[in-house]
Amino acid sequence: MQKQRAADAAHTMVEELRETYGPPAERGMTGVQSGTYETALRAWRDLAREAQTALSEYAKDTGRPRADIEAEVERAAAAPGERPPTG
């Protein structure tokens, strides 16, 4: 759940930068802005990949459907104070 929250926070940062700097395809960003955006984008992708890997490993270890676990984690990550699923 922590990995999912980190990925969600990183995604929010990317969206905020995109909103602030404009769409990356326009490339009207300064060098610093472009570097900041690219770093945030890489961080989001890395964190999302880690969260997905953890979900797959947990599903395999517990024998539960990955989709069920993913839905539980997403709900729990969106609601602070909830506990992640336990096998």
N, C-alpha and C positions, 0 to 999 in steps of 0.2 A: 504494500500500500504506500509505503514511503517513496518507493521508486516511481510509482504512478503520480503521486503528488508532486515530486520533483519535475517529472516530465511535463505535467500540466502547468506548473509555474514557469518552466522554460518556454513552453508554447505561448503562454500569455505574454511573456517578455518579447518574443518574436512578433506577435501581433501588435503590441504597443509600439515597437520600433517601426514596423511597417506602416502603422497609422501616422506616426510622427514624421518619418522620413519620406513616405510615399512608397509606391510599389517598386520593388527591386528592378523590375524590367525597365523602368524609366531611367534608371541609373543617373538620377540627378543628385545622388548622394556624394558627399565629400569623401575623401579617403578615410578619414576617421569614422564617419558614419557607416561606410561600407564595411570597414573592418569590424565595427561593433555589431552590425547586423549579421555578418557572416559567422562571427564567433557565437552569437546567440543561437543562430540556426544550427550550427554544428552541435552545440551543447544540447539543444532540444532533441535532435536526431539521435545523439548518443544515449541520452537518458530514456527516450522512448524505446530504443532498441533494448536497453538493459531491462526495462520494465516488461517488455514482451518476452524476453528470454526467461526472466524469473517466473512469469505466468506459465509459460510452457513447461518449465522444469517442475513447478509445483503441481501442475495438472498431471504430469507423468508420474511424479512421486506418489500422488494421492489416488490416482486412477479416476479422477473426476473429469468431466468434460471441460475443456479449456474455456469455451464460451461462457459456461456458468460461472467459473472462477473470475473471468475477466469482468463480467457484469457485476459481481459482488464487490470486486476491488474498485471498480469505477464508482459504484454507489458509496462505498466506504470512504474513498479518497475525496469525494465531493462533500461528505458530511463529517467535519472535524469531530473527533472524540469517539468515532466508531472504531471497532476493532476489525482487523482483517480476518478473512475466513480461516478457520482452522480445520485440518483434515480430520 
